[in-house]
Amino acid sequence: MTHGGTVSHRRTYRIPVIETSTSTRLRRRLSVAAVVALVGLSSVVPMTASPAAAAAGKITICHRTHATTNPYRRITVSQSAVQNGRHGGHALPNGSTNPAVYDSSFSYAPTNKYWGDIIPGGDADGLVYNGSNAIALNWTTAGKADFVTYCAPLTPTEFYNAEIAAGQTQANVLADLNDQAANEDAALLAAIGGSFTVSNLATWTTSVTVTTTAATSVTMSAATLTGTLTV
């Protein structure tokens, strides 16, 4: 659909739900959450947005870990979560001489595995949010390269395991996951009670499974994705 010369992108999602003994209310809640989670898997595409539309927009970012094997987790969050160029304040600690973003050629000490989040900015490679102001963090040549090379779609369990292996405390990792507000976690959070905790950690990989298939009916302005939510 074209509005004033600007091409907008619309996606339709069909989510068949495999029902179990879970209550009807929870199934409905998870169905909605699954749609949110699937939308969060969309890649970053150039577009324009008015200030009003931007306020409710979503943006895909690279959220840092402390693991050199998996230095970033690719997540989609609300525009408000990255206002002022921040996401949970995850930049380099004050006084750090590390590179601003992950650098495979840099020698990180075991207790000094720090680098910053990467949030796309408002140039030809990124997106403009908040009207005319670009929201960006580490959207540099190095940051853009990391976005392509190291920004992986980790599950909460994969993120947790990578962080624990890197020496982070369990409390810090859980707090980080709850702070991320990732669209990809919406269905799982609904199934486990709304937050990641020590008591539900063992159920993260069994509480809910979202399976998607290839897009169909793909045109310049729309596509249909089919997925299965298993509770």
N, C-alpha and C positions, 0 to 999 in steps of 0.2 A: 504494500500500500504506500502511496506517495503523498506527502503533505508538504506543500510549498517547496518541492524539489528535494526534500529529504526522504531517503528510503528508510522505513522502519522495518524491523524484523519481528515477526510473530511466530511463536511456536505453540503447537497444540500437543498435549500429553494425554495419553490414554493409560490408565493405571488399573489393570485387572488385579484385584486383591484375592489372594488365596486365603480363605477363611479357616480359622481354627476355633478352638473353644474360647478365644479371647472375646471380650464383650463387644457388642455392636458399637458402643460409644468409642472404645479404643480403636476399633478397626477404622471408623470414620476419621478419627483424629490422625491415625497413621497414614491413611490414604492421602489426606491433605498434606501431611508432612512429607510424604514421598514425592509429591509433585514439586514441593519446594526443593527437596534434595536433588531431583533430576534437573531442575532449572539451574541449580548451582553447578552442574557439570558442564554448562555451556561455556564455550571458549570466549575469550575477549575479542570483540569485534568493533571496529571503528564505527562511531555513530555521533549524532549531535543530540543535545538535550536542553530543554528549557530549565530554568532554576527550579520550577515546581516539580517537573518530572524527575529531575536529578535527585531531589531530596529523598525520593522513594526508590532510587536506583540501586542496582547491585554492581559489585565490582569484584573481579577475580584477582587475587593477590598471591604473592609468595610469602607465607608465614614461616619465619625461621625456626629451625630446631637448633640443637647444639651438637648434632651428629654430622661428622664429615662424610659419612656414607649416604646420608639422606639429609642434606643441609636445609631443605625447604619442604613445606607442605603446601600444596596448591589448594586454596579454599576460596569460596565465593561468600562474601559478606555484604551487609547493607552499607550503603554509602555513608550513613551516619557513623559507622564504626571506624571509618578512616578519615574523619574530618580533621583538618589541620595537619594532614600528612602523617598521621600516626595510626597505628593499630595496636592497642594495648601498650603503647610506649616502647615498642620493641626496636630500638635503635642501639647503637653501640654504647656501652657504659662510658660515663665521663672519664676522659683521660686515656681511653684505649687507643693504641697505635695500630690496631688491626685494620685491614681493609674494610671499607664500609659494607661491602657485601661479601659473600663467601668467595674465597679464592683458593683453588686447589693447589696452587703453587706456593701458598703461604704455609709456614710451619707453625701450626697451632699447638700450644702447650696443652696437656690434658685438662688443666683447670682454666683454660683461656679460649674456649671454643665459642667465640662470640662474633656475630655478624648481624646485619640489620634486615628487617623485612623489605620486600620490594613491592611497591604499589605503583601501577601504571599511571603515567601522567598524560597531559593533554596535547601530545604531539601526534605526528602521523602514525606512530606505533602504539599509542595508547588511547585514552578516553578522556573527555572533558566532563567532569561532574561539578555540581554546584554552580551552574551557569557558566560564567566566563572564567571562573577560577579553576585552575588545574589542581587536582589533589594528587600529589605524587610523593613518593619516598624512594630514594636511591634509584630513580628512573634515569640512570646514566648508561653509558655504553656497557660498562661491566654489569650493571643491574639487568639490562635487557638481555645480555648474554646468559646470565644465570637463570632468568625467567624461562628461557628456552631449554637450557641444558639441565638444570637441577630442580626445577619446580615440579614435584611429583604429586599425584593425587593420593596421599596416604590416608588410610582409614584411621580412626581414633586409636585402635589397637596398635597399628604400625607406628603411629606417631609416639604413642606411649612407650613402646618397646625401644624405639630409637633413642628417645630421651633418657630412659633409664640406663641403657647401655652406654650413653655418653656421660653418665655420672650425675644426672639430675635427681633430686629427691622426688619421691612419689607425690608428696604434697604439692610441690611446685609444678609438676607435670599435670596433675589433675586441675589445679587452679588455672593453668595455661589453657587447657582444653575447654574449660567452662567459660573462659574469657574470650575465646575465639569467635563464638557465635556463628559458626560455619553453617551455611545452608546444607552442606553435605551431611551434617550430623543431626538434622532435624528429626528424621524418622526414628533414629536410634534413641535420641534423647526422650522422645515421647514414649517409647517402649520401656525405658528404664527409670522413668520417674522425673525426668527433667534436668538431671545433672549427672556428671561423671563423678562417682565416688568409689572408695575402696570396696564397699560392700557389693556394688554391682559390676565391678571390673570384669569378673569371670563371665558375665553374660553379654559383653559387648559384641562378640562375634556370633552369638546365637539368638539374640532377642529379635532381630529383624534383619532381613536380607532384601535388598533391592537389586533386581536384575533388569538390565535394559537390553534392547535389541537395536539393530541398525535402523536409522531413520528411513521413513518411506514418504512418498508423495512430496518429495523435496522440490521446491520452486524457489524463485528469487525472494519471495516474501513469506514463505511458510514451510513447515515440515511437521511430520507426525512421528513422535517417538512412542514406542510401546514398551511398557515395563511391567514387571511382576513384583509385588510386595508380599513377602512371606513373613508371617508373624508366628 
